[in-house]
Amino acid sequence: MENTIRTKQFTSTSTFDESDNTLIAKISSDSPDRYNEIVTAKGGDFTAFQKNPVVLLNHDSKGLPIAKALWIKSNDNNIISKLKFAETALGQEVAKLYKDGFMSAFSIGFLPKEIEINESEQLVYKNWELLEYSAVTVPANSESLALAYKSVKTPELKEIFEKEIEKNEQKEKVIKFEQKLQEFENNYTMNFEIVEKRIEELFKLLEIKEKEKNTEEVKNIKQRIENLTAKIL
């Protein structure tokens, strides 16, 4: 795992300065991420990054940078950086999206050097090397993404937001699907055909969660399938 490149997203608080097109933002923190992992701020090595301090969009190393980091530093709990947006159409559109509040997240790409498990059984990256950090489009919901999409003009950003809208709509469908399944399991009537159909739907949901590598959800869904199966046997 130490040689595997990892990423961590962080919804940031930031200050935009229109006079010089710069942004000072927290780009990471010691708080656990959605995988319950912790990347320690004090453990970051920025030496290599500072030699080429480009800021990417959605970790796209094949695309042109949208900004450069003027400086980066860490304190006990946070990593803070000041970035200047590029004077390109894409760079300026991303800058406007941050200024107007449509984008508010960053993600670091890093190489783990030292890892441990803490008392809460969380994976902790004690020492790591920063490879790059990116402005990222993290959707809150489809409506906010749609509003952001209306404001962009460059083809690159339009394509990115279209993909995010599609992913988010699919995610919301899965959530509604899960809610319907749970409601049925809590209030079902004993009917073999209906129960059998719900078990089939749970297997579909299981396949989605296995692709997402969501171990906890996979375990939960398997238990639900087992419970329903027991009711009709």
LOGULUM-215232 format. One record per atom (N, C-alpha, C): residue in one letter; x, y, z. Coordinates in steps of 0.1 Angstrom, whole numbers, plus 5000, padded with zeros to 4 digits. Layout:
BEGIN
aXYZ...
END
This chain:
BEGIN
m500849885000m500050005000m500950135000e502150115006e502950235007e503350294994n503350214983n503750264970n502550294961t501350284966t500150314959t499750464961i499550534949i499050674950i497650674955r497450764965r496150774971r495650924969t494350944971t493751074970t492851094983k492751224987k491751254997k491151384994q489751384994q489051504991q488651585004f488551715003f488251795014f487451915010t486251935016t485452055013t486052175021s486452275013s487352375019s486652505023t487252575032t486952715035t488052795028s487652895021s488652965013s488353115012t489353195008t489253335007t489753374993f488853424985f489153464971f489553614970d490653644963d491053784961d490953814946e489953894943e489753924929e490854014923s491554094932s492554184927s493754114920d494053994925d495153924918d494753784914n493453754914n492953624910n493553504918t493653524931t494253424939t493253374950l493553254955l492653194965l493553134976i493153164988i493853095000i492852995005a493252865006a492252765009a492952655018k492052595026k492452475033k492252365023i493352285020i493152185009i493152045015s493352025028s493251905035s493251925050s492851825058s492851835072s493051695078d493151695092d493351565099d492051495101s490951545097s489651475099s489551355091p488851245096p488751125088p487951145075d488251085064d487551095052d486450995052r485750985040r484550895039r484950745041y486250715039y486650585041y487250555055n487050665064n487450655078n488950645079e489650715069e491150725069e491550865073i492750875079i493251005083i494651025076v494751145070v496051185064v496551305073t497551275081t498051375091t498651495083a498251615087a498751735081a500251755084k500751725096k502151735099k503051635092g502451525087g503251425081g503551445066g503051555060g503251585046g504551635042d505151575032d506451625026d506051695013f506351825012f505951905000f507151934991t508351874994t509551904987t509451894972a509051774968a508951744953a507851834947f506751844954f505651924948f506052074946q506852124955q507252264954q508152294942k508752194936k509552214924k508652234912n507452184912n506552204901n505152214907p504752324913p503552344921p502252364913v501952284903v500852304895v499552254902v498452314900v497152264905v496352214893l495852094894l495152034883l493652044885l492851994876l491451984877l491051834877n490451794888n490051654889n491151554887h492351584891h493551494890h493851454876d493551544866d493751514852d495151554849s496151454850s497551494847s497851504833k496851464824k497051484810k496651624805g495751684813g495351824809g496251924814l495952054810l496752164814l496352204828p497352254836p496952304850p496052424849i495252434859i494252544860i494752654869a495852624877a496452724886a497752674891k498452754898k499752714904k499752754919a500352674927a500452704941a501552804944l501252924950l502253024953l503052984966w502252924975w502952864987w501952754993i502552665001i501852565008i502452545021k501652525032k502152495045k501152415053s501652355064s500852285073s500952325087n499852315095n499952335109n499552205116d499152205128d498852085135d497752005129n496752065123n495551995118n495252015103n495752125097n495352155083n496552185074i496252165061i497152205051i496552325043i497252435042i496752555036i497652595025s497052645014s497852685002s497152804996k498052884990k497553004982k497852964967l496752974959l496952944945l496553054936k497153064925k496853174915k496353104903f495153144898f494553084887f495153124874a495253034864a495853064851a494953154843e495653234835e494853334827e494453264814t493853144815t493253074804t491753064806a491053034795a489553024796a489152924807l489752814808l489452714817l489852754831g491052814833g491452864846g490552964852q490153054843q489253164847q487853114851e487353014844e486052964847e486052894860v487152814863v487152744875v487252844887a488052954884a488153054895a486853114898k486053144887k484653204890k483753104897l483852974894l483052874901l483452874916y484652884920y485052894934y484553024940k484753134933k484353264938k482853274940d482053214931d480653214932d480053104941g480953014946g480452914955g479952784949f480152764936f479752644929f480652534932m481952564933m482952464937m483552514950s483852414959s484452444972s485352334977a485752244969a486552124974a487852114967f488852054974f490152024968f490451874972s491351814964s491751684967s493251674965i493951604975i495351584974i495651444968g496651444960g497151314955g498551294962f498651174969f499851164977f500351014977l501550994980l502250864981l502550834996p501850735001p502050695016p503450655018k504050695030k505350655034k505350575047e504450615056e504350545069e502850535073i502450415076i501050395079i500850325092e499850355100e499550285112e498050275114i497550185123i496150175127i496050235141n495150335143n495050395157n494050315165e493850365178e493050295187e491550275183s491150365174s489750365168s489650275156e490750205153e490850115141e490750195128q491250315128q491250405116q492650385110l492750385097l493950385089l494550525090v495750545095v496450675096v497650685087y497750775078y498950805070y499750905078k500750855085k501650935094k502551025086n503250955076n504151035067n503851005053w503851105045w503451085031w504051195022e504051175009e504651275000e503551334991l503451464990l502451524982l502951524967l502151464958l502451464944l501751574937e500551604940e499851714934e498551744942y497951854940y496551874945y495651934934s494351904935s493451934924s492252014929a491752104921a490352154923a489452044918v488452014926v487551894922v486051944923t485251874915t483851904914t483151794923v482851834935v482251734944v480751774945p479851694939p478451734939p477751724952a476951824956a476151824968a474851754964n474251794953n473051734947n472951774933s471951704926s471851734911s471451874908e470651934917e470152074914e471352174914s472252164924s473352254925s474352234914l474452104909l475352074898l474752134885a473452124884a472752184872a472952334871l472852394883l473052544883l474452574879a475452504884a476852524880a477052504865y476452394860y476552364846y476152474837k475052544841k474552654833k475452774832s476352784842s477252894843s478552874835v478852744831v480152724824v480052734809k481152764803k481152784789k482152694782t483352664788t484352594782t483952444780p484352384769p483952244766p484452144777e485652174782e486252084792e485352074804l484952194809l484152204821l482752144819k482152174807k480852124804k480851964804e481851904799e481951764799e482151704813i482951774821i483151734835i481851734843f481051844842f479851864849f478751774844e478751744831e477751644825e477951504831k479251464833k479551334839k479151334853e479451444861e479151454875e477651454877i476851524868i475351514869i474851374867e475451304857e474951174855e475351074866k476551094872k476951014883k476051034895n475751164898n474951204909n473551154908e472951164896e471551124894e471450974896q472550894892q472550754894q472650724909k473450804916k473650784930k472250804938e471550914933e470250944940e469250824937k469350774925k468450654922k468750534931v469950514933v470350404942v469850424956i469950554961i469550584974i468050564975k467250604965k465750584965k465450434965f466250364957f466050224956f466250154969e467350194976e467650134989e466450164999q465950294999q464950335008q463650245006k463350224993k462150144990k462349994995l463549944993l463749814998l463649805013q464249905020q464249905034q462749915039e461949995033e460550015037e459849885035f460149815024f459449685022f459849585033e461149575036e461649485046e461049505059n460749635062n460149665075n458649645076n457949645064n456549645064n455949545054y456649435051y456249345040y455049255045t454249205036t453349105038t453848975033m453548865039m454148735035m453548685022n454248715011n453948674998n455148634991f455248504988f456448444982f456948524970e456148554960e456548614948e457148754951i456448834959i456948964963i458248964970v458348874980v459648864987v460748814978e460448724969e461448674959e461948784950k461048874946k461348984938k462249084945r462049104958r462849194966r464249144968i464349004969i465648944971i466448964958e465748954947e466448974934e466949124933e466149214938e466549354937e467749384947l467649314958l468849324968l470149274961f470049174953f471249114947f471749224936k470849294930k471249404921k472049514928l471449544940l472049644949l473449594954l473549464957l474749404961l475849424951e475449394938e476449404927e476949554926i476049654928i476549794927i477549814938k477249774951k478049804962k479449724961e479349604955e480649534953e481549604943k480949664933k481749744923k482349864930e481649924939e482050044946e483050004957k483249874960k484149814970k483749874984n482449884986n481949924999n481649805008t482749765015t482749645023t481549645033e481349755040e480349755051e478949735045e478649805033e477349795027e477149655021v478149595016v478149455010v477749365022k478349375033k478049295045k476649315049n476149435049n474749465054n473749415044i473949425031i473049375021i472949225022k474049155023k474049005024k473248965036q473349035047q472549005059q471049025056r470749125049r469349155046r468749045037i469548995027i469148885018i468948765027e469848735036e469748615044e468448625053n468148745058n466948765067n465648735059l465648795047l464448775039l464248635034t465348565031t465348435026t464848335037a465248365050a464748285061a463248295063k462748415059k461248435061k460448355052i460948315040i460148245031i460548095030l461548055037l461947905037l461147835047
END
